[in-house]
Amino acid sequence: MATEALLDHAHSRQLYELTGPRLMTFPDAVGEVAEEVKRPIQYLPITEQQFLSGLEDAGVPEPYRA
């Protein structure tokens, strides 16, 4: 489902909560990825406005930021 949602524009602006065999927080998931790639990765929560500002600062065109 995650791949489908990322690749198919029909899922644009939709929110899906994916589940698996156990409950994981974002920090849990990042920790597991860090363990697998054998390097430190930090999860930094940001607000939606911080995310949108970052996209703008990176030069992402407005239609893709909405």
C-alpha positions in Angstrom: 0.0 0.0 0.0 2.8 2.4 0.9 4.4 2.1 -2.6 1.1 2.4 -4.3 0.2 5.5 -2.4 3.6 7.1 -3.2 3.5 6.3 -6.9 -0.1 6.7 -7.9 -1.4 10.3 -8.1 -4.9 9.0 -7.3 -3.7 9.0 -3.7 -2.6 12.6 -3.7 -3.6 14.6 -0.5 -4.9 11.4 1.2 -3.9 10.2 4.6 -3.4 6.5 5.3 -2.4 4.9 8.6 -0.5 1.8 7.7 -0.2 -1.0 10.2 2.1 -4.0 10.6 2.7 -6.7 13.1 3.5 -4.3 15.9 2.9 -0.6 16.7 5.8 1.7 15.9 6.3 5.4 16.5 8.3 7.5 14.0 11.3 7.5 16.3 11.0 3.7 16.6 11.0 3.3 12.8 13.9 5.7 12.3 15.8 3.7 14.9 15.3 0.5 13.1 16.4 2.0 9.8 19.5 3.4 11.5 20.3 0.0 12.9 19.9 -1.6 9.5 22.1 0.9 7.7 24.6 0.9 10.6 24.8 4.7 11.0 23.1 7.2 13.2 19.9 8.8 11.9 17.9 11.3 14.0 14.2 11.8 13.9 13.3 15.5 14.1 9.6 16.3 14.4 8.6 19.4 12.6 5.3 21.3 12.1 3.5 21.4 8.8 4.4 25.0 8.4 8.1 24.2 8.9 7.8 21.4 6.3 6.1 23.8 3.8 8.7 26.5 4.4 11.5 24.0 3.8 9.9 23.0 0.5 9.7 26.7 -0.5 13.3 27.3 0.6 14.4 24.3 -1.5 12.8 25.9 -4.6 9.9 23.4 -4.9 7.3 25.0 -7.2 4.1 26.1 -5.4 1.8 23.6 -7.1 3.9 20.8 -5.6 3.8 22.3 -2.1 0.0 22.6 -1.9 
